[in-house]
Amino acid sequence: MANSLEGCVSSLRSSMQLLDSSISILDSGVNDFPRLAKVLQTTRHFELISEPNLLAAQASLLSEIRPEVDNLLNRVSNYLDKLERREQSLIAKCELNEGRLSQGSSSAFAKPQNARKASSSYGASRQSAGGVSAMEEFKIKQLRQKKERLSYAVERLTMQAHQRERQLRMSMAAPQQQFE
């Protein structure tokens, strides 16, 4: 029996040595685990979303921005029109003042009228191909603009009258439908 116990003890010792070597191997392998965990940790730098969600977000953004952009474009367009009208009126005033100066100056100091027309920096008093001066062209342009404004006002008033007629007819037709 002592012999069999010696075999068990030796087998136990060899198992313990094998276990110790396994523990040392595992220890050397696991020793670097915290660093490896940090290195292998995934960091999400960008949020990934589906294409339909992206398209819906783009459409939403576009629907929010488009009215503002259109509004700003309209404001810029109106402002540019205003500046253009102001420029035309300043040019007309300049031409008018040049005409007054040329009429009021004495003939000894004044250039002949044809020479003044040729030397005008804005071409203010110069004759166009049709024989109409720039001032007359400006007045014609103003009259056309006034005509357009008035025709627009007439159209608007006509449309309002038609709308009121329809409303009146509808209000008259409503009591008749109640009796039927």
FIVEX-6969 format. One line per field, with one value per atom (N, C-alpha, C): x, y, z; residue number from 1; atom name. Coordinates in Angstrom, 2 decimals. Example, Ala and Ser with C-alpha at 12.3 -4.5 7.8 and 13.67 -1.06 7.14 Angstrom:
// residues 2
px c(13.19;12.30;13.20;12.85;13.67;12.90) $
py c(-5.69;-4.50;-3.30;-2.25;-1.06;0.03) $
pz c(7.80;7.80;7.80;7.08;7.14;7.87) $
pos c(1;1;1;2;2;2) $
site c(N;CA;C;N;CA;C) $
This chain:
// residues 180
px c(0.78;0.00;0.85;1.96;2.86;3.34;3.46;3.91;2.86;1.64;0.59;0.41;0.67;0.57;1.71;2.86;4.00;3.69;3.05;2.68;1.67;0.74;-0.26;0.40;1.35;2.03;2.84;3.57;4.38;3.49;2.36;1.44;0.86;0.58;0.08;1.12;2.38;3.47;3.63;3.59;3.74;2.55;1.33;0.16;0.30;0.84;1.04;2.08;3.17;4.19;3.58;2.76;2.11;1.14;0.44;-0.48;0.29;1.41;2.24;2.74;3.21;3.70;2.55;1.36;0.20;-0.18;-0.11;-0.43;0.58;1.83;2.85;2.67;2.31;2.05;0.83;-0.24;-1.44;-1.15;-0.35;0.00;0.75;1.71;2.45;1.54;0.55;-0.37;-1.40;-1.84;-2.88;-2.28;-0.99;-0.30;-0.53;-0.59;-0.72;-2.18;-3.13;-4.54;-5.11;-4.86;-5.43;-5.00;-3.72;-3.25;-3.93;-4.05;-4.71;-6.20;-6.83;-8.24;-8.38;-7.48;-7.54;-7.25;-6.26;-5.89;-7.02;-7.62;-8.65;-10.04;-10.17;-11.47;-11.90;-13.16;-13.66;-14.22;-13.84;-14.33;-15.14;-16.39;-17.23;-16.99;-16.38;-16.11;-17.28;-18.00;-19.12;-20.36;-21.47;-22.73;-23.24;-23.50;-23.99;-25.50;-26.14;-27.59;-27.97;-29.19;-29.64;-29.89;-29.88;-30.07;-31.45;-32.53;-33.83;-33.88;-33.25;-33.21;-32.43;-31.33;-30.51;-31.30;-32.01;-32.80;-33.93;-34.55;-35.62;-35.07;-33.89;-33.28;-32.93;-32.41;-32.08;-33.34;-34.41;-35.66;-36.21;-36.12;-36.59;-35.79;-34.48;-33.61;-33.89;-34.08;-34.38;-35.71;-36.71;-38.00;-37.93;-37.01;-36.84;-36.06;-35.08;-34.17;-34.73;-35.40;-35.84;-36.69;-37.70;-38.49;-37.64;-36.69;-35.83;-34.96;-34.40;-33.56;-34.39;-35.59;-36.47;-36.80;-37.08;-37.38;-36.19;-35.00;-33.81;-33.56;-33.76;-33.59;-34.58;-35.82;-36.82;-36.43;-35.95;-35.53;-34.37;-33.41;-32.27;-32.73;-33.64;-34.16;-34.88;-35.72;-36.42;-35.45;-34.43;-33.44;-32.67;-32.32;-31.60;-32.49;-33.77;-34.69;-34.76;-34.83;-34.88;-33.61;-32.46;-31.20;-31.14;-31.67;-31.68;-32.57;-33.75;-34.62;-33.95;-33.27;-32.57;-31.46;-30.74;-29.68;-30.27;-31.39;-32.03;-32.49;-33.03;-33.48;-32.30;-31.20;-30.01;-29.43;-29.44;-28.95;-29.86;-31.16;-32.10;-31.89;-31.68;-31.42;-30.13;-29.13;-27.85;-28.04;-28.78;-29.04;-29.83;-30.80;-31.61;-30.75;-29.89;-29.00;-28.02;-27.50;-26.60;-27.33;-28.61;-29.40;-29.64;-29.91;-30.12;-28.84;-27.72;-26.44;-26.11;-26.39;-26.05;-26.96;-28.20;-29.10;-28.76;-28.34;-28.08;-26.72;-25.78;-24.43;-24.41;-23.48;-23.40;-22.80;-23.11;-22.66;-21.16;-20.54;-19.10;-18.31;-18.79;-18.06;-18.55;-19.74;-20.31;-19.82;-19.71;-19.36;-20.60;-20.45;-21.64;-22.39;-23.69;-24.49;-24.12;-23.78;-23.39;-22.10;-21.15;-19.89;-20.14;-21.04;-21.35;-21.97;-22.83;-23.45;-22.42;-21.44;-20.43;-19.51;-19.31;-18.34;-18.98;-20.27;-20.94;-20.47;-20.09;-19.55;-20.61;-21.84;-22.91;-23.66;-23.35;-24.12;-25.50;-25.57;-26.85;-27.66;-27.04;-27.81;-27.67;-27.03;-26.75;-28.01;-28.12;-29.28;-29.11;-30.18;-30.11;-30.41;-30.36;-30.52;-31.90;-32.89;-34.25;-34.51;-33.57;-33.75;-34.39;-34.40;-34.99;-33.86;-33.91;-32.84;-32.97;-31.93;-31.91;-32.97;-33.19;-34.21;-35.60;-35.84;-37.13;-37.29;-36.18;-36.22;-36.58;-35.99;-36.27;-37.74;-38.25;-39.66;-40.57;-40.20;-40.99;-40.96;-39.79;-39.65;-40.50;-40.48;-41.30;-42.78;-43.19;-44.60;-45.01;-44.10;-44.40;-44.54;-43.66;-43.74;-45.05;-45.42;-46.66;-47.84;-47.79;-48.84;-48.95;-47.80;-47.81;-48.40;-48.01;-48.55;-50.06;-50.52;-51.96;-52.72;-52.15;-52.83;-52.87;-51.83;-51.83;-52.91;-53.01;-54.03;-55.43;-55.65;-56.95;-57.25;-56.27;-56.46;-56.81;-56.11;-56.34;-57.76;-58.16;-59.50;-60.57;-60.32;-61.26;-61.40;-60.27;-60.31;-61.05;-60.83;-61.55;-63.04;-63.41;-64.84;-65.45;-64.75;-65.25;-65.37;-64.41;-64.45;-65.63;-65.88;-67.01;-68.34;-68.39;-69.59;-69.84;-68.77;-68.90;-69.35;-68.76;-69.15;-70.61;-71.04;-72.43;-73.36;-73.01;-73.82;-73.88;-72.72;-72.69;-73.53;-73.47;-74.27;-75.76;-76.09;-77.49;-77.96;-77.08;-77.44;-77.55;-76.87;-76.92;-78.32;-79.04;-80.40;-81.35;-81.20;-82.07;-81.89;-80.65;-80.40;-81.01;-81.13;-81.72;-83.22;-83.89;-85.32;-85.64;-84.71;-84.96;-84.86) $
py c(-1.16;0.00;1.26;1.22;2.34;2.59;1.55;1.66;2.38;2.03;2.66;4.12;4.42;5.80;6.64;6.02;6.76;7.12;6.23;6.50;7.64;7.63;8.72;10.04;10.02;11.26;11.77;10.88;11.34;11.87;11.22;11.68;13.04;13.21;14.50;15.59;15.29;16.27;16.66;15.68;16.00;16.84;16.54;17.33;18.76;18.90;20.25;21.02;20.35;21.02;21.45;20.55;20.86;22.04;22.04;23.13;24.44;24.40;25.60;26.14;25.25;25.72;26.31;25.69;26.23;27.60;27.74;29.04;30.08;29.77;30.74;31.11;30.13;30.42;31.34;31.01;31.86;33.25;33.31;34.61;35.47;34.86;35.64;36.07;35.23;35.58;36.62;36.58;37.49;38.76;38.76;39.89;41.18;41.06;42.22;42.51;41.82;41.93;43.34;44.12;45.47;46.39;46.29;47.10;46.67;45.35;44.84;45.25;45.23;45.63;47.09;47.95;49.37;49.56;48.81;48.93;48.43;47.34;46.73;47.34;48.25;48.88;49.67;49.50;50.22;51.55;52.57;53.91;54.33;54.73;55.16;56.65;56.94;58.34;58.97;58.19;58.69;57.86;58.53;57.85;57.39;56.14;55.61;55.54;56.10;56.05;55.49;55.07;54.47;55.56;55.13;56.08;56.74;56.00;56.68;57.75;57.48;58.49;59.71;59.48;60.58;61.42;60.74;61.47;62.24;61.65;62.36;63.59;63.48;64.63;65.72;65.31;66.29;67.00;66.25;66.86;67.82;67.44;68.31;69.60;69.46;70.64;71.53;70.91;71.67;72.41;71.76;72.42;73.58;73.50;74.61;75.76;75.44;76.47;77.15;76.39;76.94;78.21;78.26;79.50;80.70;80.46;81.56;82.05;81.11;81.50;82.25;81.75;82.45;83.85;83.97;85.28;86.22;85.71;86.55;86.94;86.01;86.33;87.39;87.29;88.31;89.67;89.68;90.94;91.56;90.72;91.23;91.76;91.02;91.46;92.80;92.93;94.20;95.33;95.05;96.08;96.49;95.51;95.84;96.67;96.34;97.15;98.58;98.69;100.01;100.81;100.14;100.82;101.22;100.37;100.70;101.92;101.95;103.12;104.38;104.23;105.39;105.87;104.91;105.28;106.04;105.55;106.22;107.63;107.76;109.10;110.03;109.53;110.37;110.79;109.85;110.19;111.25;111.11;112.10;113.46;113.48;114.75;115.38;114.54;115.05;115.67;114.95;115.47;116.77;116.81;118.02;119.19;118.93;119.99;120.44;119.50;119.87;120.73;120.35;121.15;122.55;122.67;123.98;124.80;124.13;124.85;125.33;124.48;124.89;126.03;126.06;127.14;128.42;128.32;129.50;130.12;129.39;129.95;130.91;131.85;132.84;132.20;132.75;132.16;132.34;133.30;133.51;132.40;131.92;130.89;129.49;129.38;128.06;127.52;126.21;125.55;125.54;125.35;125.16;123.90;123.89;122.83;121.46;121.37;120.08;119.57;120.48;120.07;119.61;120.27;119.88;118.47;118.19;116.88;115.79;116.05;115.04;114.82;115.85;115.72;115.30;115.13;114.77;113.40;113.34;112.07;111.00;111.33;110.35;110.19;111.00;110.99;111.56;112.47;112.92;113.65;114.55;115.37;114.89;113.76;113.28;112.75;112.89;112.42;110.94;110.17;108.75;108.62;107.38;107.15;107.58;107.49;107.86;109.35;110.13;111.57;111.95;111.06;111.34;111.50;112.55;112.79;111.80;111.72;110.79;111.18;112.46;112.92;112.49;112.63;112.20;110.69;109.96;108.50;108.15;108.86;108.59;108.88;109.99;110.32;109.26;108.78;107.72;106.46;106.14;104.95;105.11;106.30;106.53;106.40;106.94;106.84;105.38;104.59;103.17;102.46;102.77;102.15;102.54;103.81;104.26;103.55;103.37;102.67;101.22;100.57;99.19;99.12;100.07;100.09;100.28;101.20;101.46;100.27;99.62;98.45;97.33;97.19;96.19;96.50;97.79;98.19;97.93;98.22;97.96;96.46;95.63;94.18;93.71;94.22;93.83;94.22;95.45;95.90;95.09;94.73;93.91;92.54;91.96;90.65;90.74;91.81;91.98;92.11;92.84;92.99;91.64;90.85;89.52;88.63;88.73;87.92;88.32;89.60;90.06;89.65;89.67;89.20;87.73;86.91;85.48;85.28;86.05;85.93;86.31;87.35;87.79;86.71;86.13;85.05;83.85;83.53;82.38;82.67;83.90;84.23;84.25;84.61;84.60;83.17;82.30;80.92;80.11;80.49;79.75;79.76;80.88;80.84;80.02;80.01;79.22;77.74;77.32;75.91;75.49;76.39;76.05;75.77;76.47;76.29;75.01;74.50;73.31;72.06) $
pz c(0.00;0.00;0.00;0.65;0.62;-0.79;-1.53;-2.90;-3.73;-3.52;-4.30;-3.88;-2.61;-2.16;-2.72;-2.87;-3.45;-4.89;-5.62;-7.00;-7.08;-6.11;-6.07;-5.75;-4.79;-4.41;-5.56;-6.26;-7.40;-8.51;-8.74;-9.76;-9.37;-8.07;-7.59;-7.75;-7.46;-7.62;-9.08;-9.96;-11.39;-11.87;-11.36;-11.71;-11.21;-9.98;-9.43;-10.23;-10.67;-11.49;-12.83;-13.39;-14.65;-14.46;-13.34;-13.02;-12.81;-12.10;-11.91;-13.23;-14.11;-15.41;-16.24;-16.13;-16.84;-16.31;-14.96;-14.36;-14.78;-14.85;-15.27;-16.75;-17.57;-19.00;-19.13;-18.40;-18.44;-17.89;-16.82;-16.23;-17.23;-17.95;-18.95;-20.11;-20.42;-21.51;-21.10;-19.86;-19.38;-18.81;-18.53;-17.95;-18.75;-20.09;-20.98;-21.34;-20.70;-21.06;-20.90;-19.83;-19.74;-20.89;-21.29;-22.41;-23.70;-23.92;-25.12;-25.14;-24.00;-23.94;-24.35;-23.93;-24.29;-25.78;-26.29;-27.71;-28.60;-28.21;-29.05;-28.83;-27.89;-27.61;-28.85;-29.26;-30.44;-30.00;-30.73;-30.48;-31.69;-31.47;-32.58;-32.81;-33.92;-34.26;-34.99;-35.76;-36.54;-36.25;-36.19;-35.99;-37.35;-37.51;-38.77;-38.72;-39.77;-39.85;-41.20;-41.31;-42.57;-43.62;-44.87;-45.97;-45.95;-45.66;-45.59;-44.50;-43.36;-42.30;-42.75;-43.47;-43.98;-44.99;-45.90;-46.90;-46.24;-45.22;-44.51;-43.81;-43.21;-42.54;-43.55;-44.71;-45.75;-46.24;-46.45;-46.91;-45.87;-44.62;-43.54;-43.50;-43.59;-43.58;-44.78;-45.93;-47.14;-47.01;-46.42;-46.27;-45.27;-44.33;-43.38;-43.99;-44.81;-45.34;-46.59;-47.45;-48.74;-48.59;-47.70;-47.60;-47.17;-46.28;-45.84;-46.99;-47.76;-48.90;-49.93;-50.22;-51.18;-50.69;-49.40;-48.82;-48.97;-48.66;-48.79;-50.24;-51.16;-52.59;-53.04;-52.58;-52.92;-52.36;-51.13;-50.52;-51.30;-51.69;-52.46;-53.80;-54.45;-55.74;-55.61;-54.59;-54.37;-54.10;-53.31;-52.98;-54.23;-55.08;-56.32;-57.25;-57.32;-58.13;-57.60;-56.28;-55.65;-55.98;-55.89;-56.21;-57.68;-58.54;-59.97;-60.24;-59.59;-59.75;-59.21;-58.09;-57.51;-58.44;-59.02;-59.96;-61.14;-61.68;-62.82;-62.44;-61.22;-60.83;-60.62;-60.09;-59.92;-61.27;-62.21;-63.56;-64.17;-63.99;-64.54;-63.88;-62.57;-61.88;-62.38;-62.58;-63.09;-64.47;-65.32;-66.67;-66.61;-65.73;-65.58;-65.11;-64.13;-63.64;-64.71;-65.48;-66.58;-67.60;-67.87;-68.81;-68.27;-66.99;-66.38;-66.41;-66.13;-66.15;-67.56;-68.53;-69.90;-70.38;-69.91;-70.29;-69.55;-68.30;-67.49;-67.73;-68.30;-68.48;-69.68;-69.63;-70.72;-71.95;-73.09;-74.35;-74.55;-73.90;-74.06;-73.38;-72.24;-71.51;-71.84;-72.37;-72.64;-73.96;-74.02;-75.28;-76.15;-77.42;-78.24;-77.77;-77.98;-77.41;-77.96;-79.24;-79.82;-79.21;-78.93;-78.32;-76.88;-76.18;-74.79;-74.79;-75.73;-75.80;-76.02;-76.85;-77.14;-75.96;-75.13;-74.03;-72.71;-72.68;-71.42;-70.95;-69.65;-69.14;-69.03;-68.75;-68.64;-69.96;-70.92;-72.17;-71.91;-70.95;-70.44;-71.50;-72.24;-73.17;-74.60;-74.75;-76.10;-76.76;-78.04;-78.79;-79.10;-78.96;-79.31;-80.80;-81.28;-82.72;-83.20;-82.34;-82.73;-82.60;-82.14;-82.00;-80.67;-79.68;-78.38;-77.37;-76.58;-75.61;-74.45;-73.67;-72.54;-71.51;-71.35;-70.41;-70.87;-72.16;-72.70;-72.58;-72.81;-72.64;-71.20;-70.28;-68.86;-68.54;-69.07;-68.84;-69.45;-70.63;-71.28;-70.43;-69.91;-69.06;-67.80;-67.21;-66.01;-66.34;-67.49;-67.88;-68.11;-68.72;-68.92;-67.59;-66.66;-65.33;-64.64;-64.78;-64.18;-64.83;-66.15;-66.86;-66.37;-66.18;-65.67;-64.27;-63.42;-62.05;-62.07;-62.92;-63.00;-63.57;-64.59;-65.16;-64.13;-63.34;-62.28;-61.25;-60.89;-59.91;-60.46;-61.76;-62.39;-62.37;-62.70;-62.68;-61.27;-60.29;-58.90;-58.48;-58.82;-58.46;-59.19;-60.43;-61.19;-60.54;-60.15;-59.49;-58.17;-57.43;-56.16;-56.40;-57.45;-57.77;-58.13;-58.96;-59.31;-58.08;-57.18;-55.96;-55.08;-54.97;-54.16;-54.79;-56.14;-56.82;-56.52;-56.56;-56.25;-54.82;-53.91;-52.51;-52.32;-53.01;-52.92;-53.47;-54.63;-55.21;-54.28;-53.66;-52.75;-51.51;-51.01;-49.83;-50.16;-51.40;-51.82;-52.05;-52.52;-52.80;-51.52;-50.47;-49.21;-48.59;-48.51;-47.95;-48.81;-50.13;-51.00;-50.75;-50.47;-50.22;-48.90;-47.96;-46.68;-46.80;-47.75;-47.93;-48.68;-49.45;-50.26;-49.48) $
pos c(1;1;1;2;2;2;3;3;3;4;4;4;5;5;5;6;6;6;7;7;7;8;8;8;9;9;9;10;10;10;11;11;11;12;12;12;13;13;13;14;14;14;15;15;15;16;16;16;17;17;17;18;18;18;19;19;19;20;20;20;21;21;21;22;22;22;23;23;23;24;24;24;25;25;25;26;26;26;27;27;27;28;28;28;29;29;29;30;30;30;31;31;31;32;32;32;33;33;33;34;34;34;35;35;35;36;36;36;37;37;37;38;38;38;39;39;39;40;40;40;41;41;41;42;42;42;43;43;43;44;44;44;45;45;45;46;46;46;47;47;47;48;48;48;49;49;49;50;50;50;51;51;51;52;52;52;53;53;53;54;54;54;55;55;55;56;56;56;57;57;57;58;58;58;59;59;59;60;60;60;61;61;61;62;62;62;63;63;63;64;64;64;65;65;65;66;66;66;67;67;67;68;68;68;69;69;69;70;70;70;71;71;71;72;72;72;73;73;73;74;74;74;75;75;75;76;76;76;77;77;77;78;78;78;79;79;79;80;80;80;81;81;81;82;82;82;83;83;83;84;84;84;85;85;85;86;86;86;87;87;87;88;88;88;89;89;89;90;90;90;91;91;91;92;92;92;93;93;93;94;94;94;95;95;95;96;96;96;97;97;97;98;98;98;99;99;99;100;100;100;101;101;101;102;102;102;103;103;103;104;104;104;105;105;105;106;106;106;107;107;107;108;108;108;109;109;109;110;110;110;111;111;111;112;112;112;113;113;113;114;114;114;115;115;115;116;116;116;117;117;117;118;118;118;119;119;119;120;120;120;121;121;121;122;122;122;123;123;123;124;124;124;125;125;125;126;126;126;127;127;127;128;128;128;129;129;129;130;130;130;131;131;131;132;132;132;133;133;133;134;134;134;135;135;135;136;136;136;137;137;137;138;138;138;139;139;139;140;140;140;141;141;141;142;142;142;143;143;143;144;144;144;145;145;145;146;146;146;147;147;147;148;148;148;149;149;149;150;150;150;151;151;151;152;152;152;153;153;153;154;154;154;155;155;155;156;156;156;157;157;157;158;158;158;159;159;159;160;160;160;161;161;161;162;162;162;163;163;163;164;164;164;165;165;165;166;166;166;167;167;167;168;168;168;169;169;169;170;170;170;171;171;171;172;172;172;173;173;173;174;174;174;175;175;175;176;176;176;177;177;177;178;178;178;179;179;179;180;180;180) $
site c(N;CA;C;N;CA;C;N;CA;C;N;CA;C;N;CA;C;N;CA;C;N;CA;C;N;CA;C;N;CA;C;N;CA;C;N;CA;C;N;CA;C;N;CA;C;N;CA;C;N;CA;C;N;CA;C;N;CA;C;N;CA;C;N;CA;C;N;CA;C;N;CA;C;N;CA;C;N;CA;C;N;CA;C;N;CA;C;N;CA;C;N;CA;C;N;CA;C;N;CA;C;N;CA;C;N;CA;C;N;CA;C;N;CA;C;N;CA;C;N;CA;C;N;CA;C;N;CA;C;N;CA;C;N;CA;C;N;CA;C;N;CA;C;N;CA;C;N;CA;C;N;CA;C;N;CA;C;N;CA;C;N;CA;C;N;CA;C;N;CA;C;N;CA;C;N;CA;C;N;CA;C;N;CA;C;N;CA;C;N;CA;C;N;CA;C;N;CA;C;N;CA;C;N;CA;C;N;CA;C;N;CA;C;N;CA;C;N;CA;C;N;CA;C;N;CA;C;N;CA;C;N;CA;C;N;CA;C;N;CA;C;N;CA;C;N;CA;C;N;CA;C;N;CA;C;N;CA;C;N;CA;C;N;CA;C;N;CA;C;N;CA;C;N;CA;C;N;CA;C;N;CA;C;N;CA;C;N;CA;C;N;CA;C;N;CA;C;N;CA;C;N;CA;C;N;CA;C;N;CA;C;N;CA;C;N;CA;C;N;CA;C;N;CA;C;N;CA;C;N;CA;C;N;CA;C;N;CA;C;N;CA;C;N;CA;C;N;CA;C;N;CA;C;N;CA;C;N;CA;C;N;CA;C;N;CA;C;N;CA;C;N;CA;C;N;CA;C;N;CA;C;N;CA;C;N;CA;C;N;CA;C;N;CA;C;N;CA;C;N;CA;C;N;CA;C;N;CA;C;N;CA;C;N;CA;C;N;CA;C;N;CA;C;N;CA;C;N;CA;C;N;CA;C;N;CA;C;N;CA;C;N;CA;C;N;CA;C;N;CA;C;N;CA;C;N;CA;C;N;CA;C;N;CA;C;N;CA;C;N;CA;C;N;CA;C;N;CA;C;N;CA;C;N;CA;C;N;CA;C;N;CA;C;N;CA;C;N;CA;C;N;CA;C;N;CA;C;N;CA;C;N;CA;C;N;CA;C;N;CA;C;N;CA;C;N;CA;C;N;CA;C;N;CA;C;N;CA;C;N;CA;C;N;CA;C;N;CA;C;N;CA;C;N;CA;C;N;CA;C;N;CA;C;N;CA;C;N;CA;C;N;CA;C;N;CA;C;N;CA;C;N;CA;C;N;CA;C;N;CA;C;N;CA;C;N;CA;C;N;CA;C;N;CA;C;N;CA;C;N;CA;C;N;CA;C;N;CA;C;N;CA;C;N;CA;C;N;CA;C) $
